[in-house]
């Protein structure tokens, strides 16, 4: 899927001029290119209060959250981090790194603080129309905190790393004009990122990381630690051990409740985005267009696809509200009744997340009930509408 997403974007717009790219990048875009996210935040803080300024701050605090997580990873661990927001790219090795088992907790806690700032800026945005044009090639992350842009710190490079593209130098991003509707799209993304971070922190990753890495360190002191015969990489075994250990026991209830609130906020903001974008009549380097507009990425969004996504949102909303249940592979209802897991109850007062108990079903049994099961046909229809690429469009639509 990652290969397809990047390949589609490259073929339909990232590498060749897409519609609407005649727009000239803003002053903020130039500042980002020269001074990075920190310089952009300083610039935005000096602007007069307006919807445009609120969007700037929301976008920049979001970028700063990603950058903070990258800082924490660079100082501790350069490999991939499954299930961690921003953890899919491999960073260059830091020769001066000093491993701290709390690095994920530190990174996500700092990211949450910045995402909360972004949410505040975007949630209070006025209804005034605005336009902010950014050349996405100007965006970069100061991973090593030296204040100087390196070739592997560009947004294009991180996209290439995430999508596992070998020729990263080929990634050319478009110029995009952001507007009022896009503020709701970004707000939705800040909410889902906060929800994901809260879920990771709810299982106390630090204790699990310390237990596993202490064990690996002790084994290395005694002898040569062999690569495992299945994955061929000792870090994979460490990662699996950390995940299994972290999931054991009840997660922190306050954090899973916050995650639920954020996921529901994501749905609400995304619905508002689609309401606003449907009203737009311009067509200028659109981030995510309505059916009558053109995307800066060159990827069309038909009315059928836009309407199909609303059906997906409605089902997700019902799942988070506990009005639709999630099916479990081991159980089927009797006499035309349906049985599934109430996600709302699970996140409101979760039980033991032990991996084996989840696979067995015992971990979910207290949250299983009879009722309407989520309509999985909705996603299948959406997949057909998008030519079998529902995942790519879901990632873009948020």
Secondary structure, 3 states (H helix, E strand, C coil): CHHHHHHHHHHHHHCCCCCCCCCCCCHHHHHHHHHHHHHHHHHHHCCCCCHHHHHHHHHHHHHHHHHHHHHHHHCCCCCCCCCCCCCCCCCCCCCCCCCCCCHHHHHHHHHHHHHHHHHHHHHCCCCCCCEEEEEHHHCECCCCCCCCCCHHHEHHHHHHHHCCCCCHHHCCCCEEEEEHHHHHHHHHHHHHHHHHHHHHHHCCHHHHHHHHHHHHHHHHHHCCCCCCCCCCCHHHHHHHHHHHHHHCCECCHHHHHHHHHHHHHHHHHHHHHHHHHCCCCCCCCECCCCCCCCECCCCCCCHHHHHHHHHHHHHHHHHHHCCCEECCCCCCCCCCCCEEECHHHHHHCCCECCHHHHHHCHHHHCCEEECCECCCHHHHHHHHHCCCCHHHHHHHHC
